[in-house]
């Protein structure tokens, strides 16, 4: 499943469903698709998302440190963290705040 985020002053952002649902949950909204954030709630959604991404990064670093001790000899590609995957959505939210616009996903 793919989820597409949209706002009237920003290009659409398409993500795989599991990542999109994680980010929607981090913003503090239901993962029901389709969904929307009212213009007056977008700033709160951005704050929630950034706070929860920070927590996820701290947990990921802790997990990576433990895994590194186990896998010192194995060469593995680094995981792409949720903070990197969230950058386009964060940009869309900031654009929506500036334009005083809603955000939708479907």
C-alpha positions as CSV (number, residue, x, y, z in Angstrom):
1,X,0.0,0.0,0.0
2,X,1.2,3.5,-0.8
3,X,0.1,6.6,1.1
4,X,0.2,10.1,-0.6
5,X,0.4,13.2,1.6
6,X,-0.8,16.5,0.1
7,X,-1.2,20.2,0.9
8,X,-2.3,23.0,-1.4
9,X,1.1,24.8,-1.5
10,X,3.5,21.8,-1.7
11,X,4.0,18.9,-4.0
12,X,2.6,15.5,-3.1
13,X,4.7,13.1,-1.0
14,X,4.2,9.3,-1.5
15,X,5.4,6.8,1.0
16,X,5.0,3.1,1.7
17,X,2.1,2.4,4.0
18,X,3.9,1.1,7.0
19,X,6.3,4.1,7.2
20,X,3.4,6.6,6.5
21,X,1.3,5.0,9.2
22,X,4.2,5.2,11.7
23,X,4.6,8.9,10.9
24,X,0.9,9.6,11.1
25,X,0.8,8.0,14.6
26,X,3.9,10.0,15.6
27,X,2.0,13.2,14.6
28,X,-0.8,12.1,17.0
29,X,-3.5,11.1,14.5
30,X,-5.3,8.0,13.5
31,X,-3.8,5.9,10.8
32,X,-7.1,5.6,8.9
33,X,-6.6,6.3,5.2
34,X,-7.8,8.7,3.9
35,X,-7.2,11.2,6.6
36,X,-6.5,14.9,7.2
37,X,-5.1,17.5,9.6
38,X,-7.0,20.8,9.9
39,X,-4.9,23.9,9.2
40,X,-5.0,24.9,12.8
41,X,-3.7,21.5,14.0
42,X,-0.7,21.2,11.6
43,X,1.8,23.0,13.9
44,X,0.9,20.7,16.7
45,X,1.3,17.7,14.4
46,X,4.8,18.9,13.4
47,X,5.9,19.4,17.1
48,X,4.6,15.9,17.9
49,X,6.3,14.4,14.9
50,X,9.7,16.0,15.7
51,X,9.5,15.0,19.3
52,X,8.7,11.4,18.5
53,X,11.4,11.2,15.8
54,X,13.9,12.3,18.4
55,X,12.8,9.5,20.8
56,X,12.9,7.0,18.0
57,X,16.5,8.1,17.0
58,X,17.6,7.7,20.6
59,X,16.2,4.2,20.7
60,X,17.7,3.3,17.3
61,X,21.2,4.5,18.5
62,X,20.9,2.4,21.6
63,X,19.8,-0.6,19.5
64,X,22.6,-0.1,17.0
65,X,25.3,0.1,19.7
66,X,24.1,-3.3,21.1
67,X,23.9,-4.8,17.7
68,X,27.4,-3.5,16.8
69,X,28.8,-5.4,19.7
70,X,27.3,-8.6,18.4
71,X,28.0,-8.0,14.7
72,X,31.5,-6.5,14.8
73,X,32.8,-8.8,12.1
74,X,29.8,-8.6,9.8
75,X,29.7,-5.8,7.2
76,X,26.1,-4.6,7.0
77,X,24.6,-1.6,5.2
78,X,23.4,1.1,7.6
79,X,19.7,1.3,8.2
80,X,17.9,4.4,6.8
81,X,16.4,5.9,9.9
82,X,12.9,7.2,10.4
83,X,14.3,10.8,10.7
84,X,15.7,10.6,7.2
85,X,12.5,9.1,5.8
86,X,10.4,11.8,7.6
87,X,12.2,14.8,6.0
88,X,9.8,15.2,3.0
89,X,6.8,15.1,5.3
90,X,8.4,17.6,7.7
91,X,8.9,19.9,4.7
92,X,5.3,19.5,3.7
93,X,4.1,20.3,7.2
94,X,6.2,23.4,7.4
95,X,4.9,24.5,4.0
96,X,1.3,23.9,5.2
97,X,2.0,26.0,8.4
98,X,3.4,28.9,6.3
99,X,0.4,28.7,3.9
100,X,-2.1,28.2,6.8
101,X,-3.3,25.1,4.9
102,X,-4.6,21.6,5.7
103,X,-2.7,18.3,5.1
104,X,-4.4,15.3,3.7
105,X,-3.3,11.7,3.1
106,X,-4.9,9.0,1.0
